[in-house]
Amino acid sequence: MTGPTSIALTMGDPAGVGPEIIVKALPAFAPRLAAGELELILVGATECFREAARRLGTAFDPATIDSSSPRAGRAALLAAGVPTQAIKPGVTSAEAGRLAFRAIEEAVRLAVSGRVDAIATAPLSKEALNLAGFHYSGHTELLADLTGARDSAMLLLHGDMRVSHVSTHVALSEAVKRLTPQRLRRVVEMTVGALRRLGIERPRIAIAALNPHAGEGGMFGREDLEITTPVIAQLRAEGHEIEGPVPGDTVFVKLRGRRYDAVVAMYHDQGHIPVKLLGFSVDPVTGKWDALSGVNVTLGLPIVRTSVDHGTAFDIAGKGIANERSLIEAIDCAIQLGAARSKAAA
């Protein structure tokens, strides 16, 4: 008999909605926790979780745990970091960045050591991280550094919408420079591997064009002609089902129509806009988010990591109105990928 799938869940930036959505998400996993099928280890500052529960008027009584203790039958809390000053909801600070980093650092240690099968992360603030002296452009880059990963990439999931990215948190001018044959090939390989772990044995991949109309034969730029097209030819020769470069204004229509299993986007906004257009919705009167659905998976790491597909939401932090759906989806995805990885290693 195999043991439960074990997931480390980081609190994110404590001034954001992370602790709140974690507390809200826990009941969704109560049956699996009680049945011994799942172990959830919350990683972060104890006071931050308890304060979120207090604001929500919710009971919060996880088992305390250290990194070597036996697997628990309910959610457990692993303390990582102690606030040295008050954390104010919605306020960016070096202290919040420090605590967020400590939680990630501890969760990565658990995953690298094999103590957990995967990690799921609540959102952090890039500004707060940098104020605390941790100069990373995002979670993906931070995790790559902590795990020693040479290559990493972002994969967004929303239903049948699966979109990976050649580059993410860089200026558009830099994104063009980062499109190289080596990088494109590596992102495709990582995407294919992830889809196979998600149960798609022979993925159909589309490569989005960088330029309008895929460059129109070189009239609007030569990257699609000189970089992307040769890589696609090589991958096809190796047996991959690849199409492209497909113009960016139609490739996601075809993905939604299930012609493809995934799209490789060239840069951040090209890939994020279609996923969030379908996964997010906003109240037309208040302007507040009323639906958030989607998961962020980091490819290329020696560990499994998933995350929400939204930010810290400082504007609603501490108000008790944050939506936990994306986090529930991220934890479910971490369970699926973590279990698959554990099975493959057995």
MILOKE-406127 format. One line per 5 residues: for each residue x, y, z of C-alpha. Coordinates in pm, 1 decimal. Example, Ala and Ser with C-alpha at 12.3 -4.5 7.8 and 13.67 -1.06 7.14 Angstrom:
BEGIN
1230.0:-450.0:780.0 | 1367.0:-106.0:714.0 $
END
This chain:
BEGIN
0.0:0.0:0.0 | 134.1:342.3:-92.1 | 123.2:632.1:151.3 | -68.3:956.5:108.3 | 38.5:1215.2:-145.5 $
216.1:1488.2:49.1 | 190.6:1854.6:-51.3 | 368.4:2155.0:101.4 | 155.4:2469.1:71.3 | 331.5:2804.9:110.9 $
150.4:3109.5:250.2 | 273.4:3358.3:-12.5 | 303.9:3724.6:80.8 | 134.8:3757.4:422.5 | 12.8:4107.8:335.8 $
-178.5:3963.6:41.1 | -462.1:3713.6:15.0 | -242.4:3403.1:48.7 | -312.2:3308.5:411.9 | -683.2:3383.3:363.9 $
-734.4:3164.4:56.6 | -538.8:2882.1:221.1 | -767.7:2885.7:524.6 | -1070.8:2898.0:292.8 | -941.7:2612.2:74.6 $
-876.7:2360.9:353.1 | -1236.7:2229.4:384.5 | -1226.0:2116.1:19.9 | -957.0:1864.2:112.9 | -1098.2:1749.4:447.3 $
-1235.1:1416.4:314.8 | -901.9:1315.6:160.6 | -712.0:1425.5:469.3 | -943.8:1227.2:695.7 | -916.4:920.4:471.0 $
-537.7:930.9:489.2 | -506.6:981.8:112.9 | -348.7:1325.0:143.5 | -109.7:1515.4:366.6 | -112.2:1895.6:350.0 $
169.1:2082.3:521.8 | 109.2:2456.7:550.1 | 442.5:2637.5:544.3 | 475.6:2991.3:676.6 | 449.3:3216.0:979.4 $
201.2:3070.2:1228.9 | 75.6:3414.0:1333.2 | -14.2:3505.0:975.4 | -233.0:3197.4:926.8 | -402.8:3246.6:1263.3 $
-472.2:3613.4:1191.3 | -632.4:3523.0:857.1 | -855.0:3266.9:1029.6 | -948.6:3519.5:1298.4 | -1059.1:3773.4:1036.4 $
-1269.0:3505.7:867.1 | -1417.0:3384.2:1194.3 | -1299.6:3035.0:1102.2 | -1164.8:2764.1:1329.7 | -799.4:2695.5:1253.3 $
-639.7:2413.8:1444.9 | -385.0:2229.1:1231.4 | -145.4:1977.3:1378.8 | 200.3:2117.2:1440.7 | 474.6:1935.0:1259.2 $
846.0:1936.5:1205.4 | 1004.6:1833.0:879.4 | 1088.5:1482.6:999.3 | 771.1:1391.4:1187.9 | 530.2:1120.5:1065.2 $
267.4:1200.3:805.4 | -40.9:1351.2:965.6 | -404.8:1262.6:898.1 | -510.5:1626.8:881.9 | -362.4:1956.2:771.4 $
-37.8:2030.0:951.1 | 152.9:2352.0:1008.3 | 527.9:2388.0:969.9 | 637.0:2724.0:1110.4 | 878.3:2910.3:884.4 $
967.3:3261.2:992.3 | 845.0:3476.5:1279.0 | 721.9:3833.3:1215.5 | 942.2:4094.9:1379.1 | 694.1:4372.6:1304.2 $
324.0:4400.5:1224.6 | 211.1:4293.9:878.4 | -56.8:4526.6:742.9 | -295.7:4383.7:481.9 | -240.6:4537.6:141.4 $
86.3:4708.3:235.4 | 407.6:4608.9:60.0 | 700.0:4567.1:297.7 | 1042.2:4410.0:329.9 | 916.9:4213.7:631.7 $
639.7:4052.4:427.5 | 891.3:3972.2:155.0 | 1126.2:3812.5:406.9 | 852.7:3590.7:549.3 | 733.1:3489.0:203.1 $
1086.7:3390.9:106.1 | 1134.1:3183.6:421.3 | 819.3:2984.6:345.2 | 931.4:2911.8:-9.8 | 1281.6:2821.8:102.8 $
1148.0:2571.8:357.4 | 897.7:2418.4:115.1 | 1168.7:2370.2:-146.4 | 1386.5:2201.0:113.0 | 1104.7:1958.9:191.1 $
1052.5:1881.7:-177.0 | 1419.4:1841.5:-266.7 | 1470.4:1606.0:28.1 | 1173.2:1395.0:-80.5 | 972.6:1475.0:233.5 $
684.7:1598.6:15.7 | 575.0:1499.1:-333.8 | 503.4:1853.0:-454.6 | 463.1:2213.1:-347.1 | 176.3:2452.1:-416.3 $
231.8:2821.7:-362.1 | 11.1:3117.1:-276.6 | 100.8:3443.7:-454.4 | 391.8:3662.1:-352.8 | 490.1:4021.0:-423.5 $
794.6:4069.9:-643.5 | 835.4:4419.6:-499.2 | 831.0:4292.1:-139.7 | 1083.4:4021.0:-224.7 | 1317.6:4278.7:-370.3 $
1271.9:4511.7:-71.7 | 1380.4:4219.8:147.0 | 1695.6:4177.5:-60.4 | 1584.2:3882.1:-273.8 | 1622.7:4007.4:-627.5 $
1405.4:3783.9:-841.1 | 1153.3:3874.5:-1109.2 | 905.1:3613.2:-987.5 | 832.4:3277.5:-828.4 | 954.4:3083.5:-1132.3 $
1296.7:3245.1:-1130.4 | 1327.3:3213.6:-752.2 | 1244.6:2842.9:-757.5 | 1487.3:2779.2:-1040.8 | 1763.8:2938.7:-835.0 $
1677.4:2754.2:-512.9 | 1669.1:2417.6:-689.7 | 1965.6:2476.1:-919.8 | 1751.7:2430.1:-1230.0 | 1927.0:2529.0:-1550.5 $
1608.6:2579.3:-1751.4 | 1256.5:2653.2:-1636.8 | 935.0:2772.5:-1794.7 | 579.9:2863.8:-1700.2 | 279.2:2653.9:-1800.5 $
-69.8:2796.4:-1743.2 | -368.9:2563.7:-1720.7 | -740.3:2639.3:-1737.5 | -953.8:2344.1:-1840.2 | -833.9:2241.0:-2185.3 $
-636.0:2563.5:-2223.4 | -268.9:2478.2:-2170.1 | -12.8:2746.5:-2252.3 | 361.3:2744.5:-2187.8 | 592.2:3041.0:-2240.0 $
932.7:3093.1:-2397.9 | 980.5:3397.4:-2170.8 | 776.7:3563.8:-1898.2 | 880.1:3849.0:-1668.7 | 1097.6:4052.4:-1902.9 $
1047.4:4357.3:-2123.3 | 906.9:4283.3:-2467.1 | 1233.9:4386.4:-2629.5 | 1417.0:4134.0:-2410.3 | 1157.9:3864.7:-2487.3 $
1247.7:3889.1:-2856.3 | 1616.0:3842.1:-2772.8 | 1537.9:3535.1:-2562.5 | 1374.6:3354.0:-2851.8 | 1656.6:3122.6:-2960.2 $
1644.2:2777.7:-3123.3 | 1782.8:2620.4:-2806.9 | 1531.6:2790.4:-2576.7 | 1233.2:2714.5:-2800.0 | 1326.6:2348.1:-2831.3 $
1373.9:2316.8:-2455.7 | 1035.0:2475.2:-2376.8 | 863.1:2239.4:-2621.8 | 1035.6:1940.2:-2461.6 | 934.4:2052.0:-2111.8 $
576.8:2110.0:-2229.1 | 551.2:1765.4:-2386.5 | 685.1:1606.7:-2067.3 | 433.1:1790.5:-1848.8 | 139.3:1695.9:-2070.1 $
239.3:1331.0:-2059.5 | 240.2:1346.7:-1679.2 | -109.5:1493.4:-1703.8 | -220.4:1187.8:-1900.7 | -183.0:1309.3:-2261.2 $
45.2:1045.4:-2408.5 | 98.8:1204.3:-2751.0 | 50.3:1580.5:-2715.4 | -36.3:1798.5:-3012.8 | 157.0:2123.5:-2975.1 $
118.0:2453.9:-3158.8 | 396.1:2711.5:-3162.9 | 258.4:3065.1:-3161.1 | 416.0:3309.1:-3401.8 | 612.4:3600.4:-3259.9 $
519.1:3849.4:-3530.9 | 185.4:3945.8:-3691.2 | 79.1:3691.5:-3954.8 | 383.0:3480.6:-3859.4 | 601.4:3748.6:-4015.6 $
429.6:3738.1:-4356.5 | 728.2:3573.6:-4522.7 | 973.1:3806.9:-4350.2 | 793.7:4135.1:-4418.2 | 706.7:4182.2:-4048.1 $
1015.8:4027.5:-3895.3 | 1224.2:3721.0:-3970.1 | 1221.1:3539.9:-3633.3 | 933.8:3307.6:-3726.1 | 1104.8:3219.2:-4051.8 $
1462.8:3184.8:-3931.1 | 1424.5:3060.0:-3571.7 | 1085.9:2898.1:-3516.5 | 1031.8:2718.8:-3848.7 | 1361.9:2522.7:-3844.8 $
1303.0:2410.4:-3483.6 | 955.2:2286.4:-3574.9 | 1099.6:2091.4:-3868.8 | 1353.6:1924.3:-3638.8 | 1090.3:1833.2:-3380.4 $
860.5:1687.8:-3645.8 | 1146.9:1478.1:-3779.3 | 1188.0:1339.5:-3427.3 | 823.1:1231.4:-3419.0 | 655.7:1517.0:-3231.1 $
314.0:1644.7:-3340.1 | 395.6:2012.8:-3385.5 | 230.3:2288.2:-3590.3 | 347.0:2640.2:-3648.1 | 436.4:2908.9:-3637.8 $
62.4:2974.9:-3603.1 | -40.0:3344.1:-3602.8 | -108.1:3464.5:-3251.0 | -453.4:3600.0:-3336.1 | -588.4:3253.5:-3426.7 $
-377.7:2997.2:-3242.2 | -576.2:3022.6:-2918.5 | -907.5:2992.0:-3101.7 | -780.0:2659.2:-3234.2 | -655.9:2557.2:-2889.4 $
-998.5:2627.5:-2743.0 | -1148.3:2423.2:-3027.1 | -922.4:2133.1:-2917.9 | -719.0:2114.9:-3235.8 | -415.2:2128.0:-3005.8 $
-342.6:2007.1:-2655.5 | -117.5:2304.9:-2578.4 | 29.9:2621.0:-2723.2 | 383.6:2746.7:-2672.2 | 354.0:3126.1:-2644.5 $
647.1:3350.9:-2722.9 | 612.0:3594.6:-2430.2 | 416.7:3670.9:-2112.6 | 112.7:3861.9:-2233.9 | 66.4:3654.0:-2548.2 $
10.4:3347.1:-2331.7 | -153.1:3501.0:-2025.7 | -427.4:3704.8:-2193.1 | -626.3:3414.5:-2345.0 | -603.3:3200.1:-2031.7 $
-716.2:3479.8:-1801.4 | -984.2:3596.4:-2043.9 | -1148.8:3256.0:-2004.7 | -1060.7:3185.9:-1641.4 | -1127.7:3522.4:-1479.0 $
-1439.5:3738.0:-1456.9 | -1516.2:4069.9:-1294.5 | -1827.0:4220.4:-1138.3 | -1945.6:4490.6:-1382.5 | -2066.3:4716.6:-1101.0 $
-1793.3:4694.5:-838.4 | -1504.7:4609.7:-1069.3 | -1397.0:4337.3:-826.5 | -1294.0:3989.1:-935.4 | -1579.0:3742.0:-888.6 $
-1417.0:3435.6:-1048.7 | -1056.2:3325.5:-1060.8 | -972.5:2994.0:-1222.6 | -638.8:2866.3:-1348.2 | -315.5:2704.5:-1240.4 $
48.9:2794.1:-1292.8 | 292.4:2500.7:-1320.8 | 668.6:2554.8:-1322.4 | 839.7:2331.7:-1577.6 | 1202.3:2222.1:-1568.6 $
1246.5:2201.1:-1190.8 | 1370.3:1888.7:-1010.6 | 1053.4:1918.4:-797.8 | 682.0:1957.5:-873.3 | 548.4:2308.0:-816.9 $
206.1:2453.6:-890.9 | 55.1:2788.7:-801.1 | -246.8:3010.1:-834.9 | -286.0:3202.6:-1157.9 | -332.2:3540.0:-988.9 $
-142.3:3786.2:-774.7 | -146.4:3903.6:-414.9 | -465.5:4111.8:-460.1 | -348.1:4376.0:-213.1 | -662.3:4579.0:-287.7 $
-884.1:4320.3:-113.9 | -635.3:4169.3:132.8 | -773.5:4139.0:484.8 | -1135.5:4189.1:375.6 | -1234.8:3822.7:370.0 $
-1363.4:3831.4:12.1 | -1077.2:3663.1:-176.9 | -1168.5:3372.3:-404.7 | -993.3:3042.9:-324.7 | -1088.0:2853.2:-642.1 $
-753.3:2891.4:-819.8 | -570.3:2767.8:-510.2 | -793.3:2460.7:-484.3 | -719.0:2388.0:-850.6 | -346.1:2437.9:-790.4 $
-347.0:2194.4:-498.3 | -542.7:1938.2:-701.1 | -292.2:1974.0:-985.2 | -1.2:1936.1:-741.0 | -160.7:1617.3:-608.3 $
-195.9:1476.3:-960.7 | 156.4:1567.2:-1072.4 | 314.0:1474.5:-740.0 | 148.0:1133.4:-739.4 | 256.0:1072.2:-1100.1 $
613.2:1168.1:-1018.6 | 615.8:945.8:-710.8 | 476.6:653.2:-911.2 | 735.7:698.9:-1185.6 | 1016.2:700.7:-929.0 $
891.3:384.9:-754.9 $
END
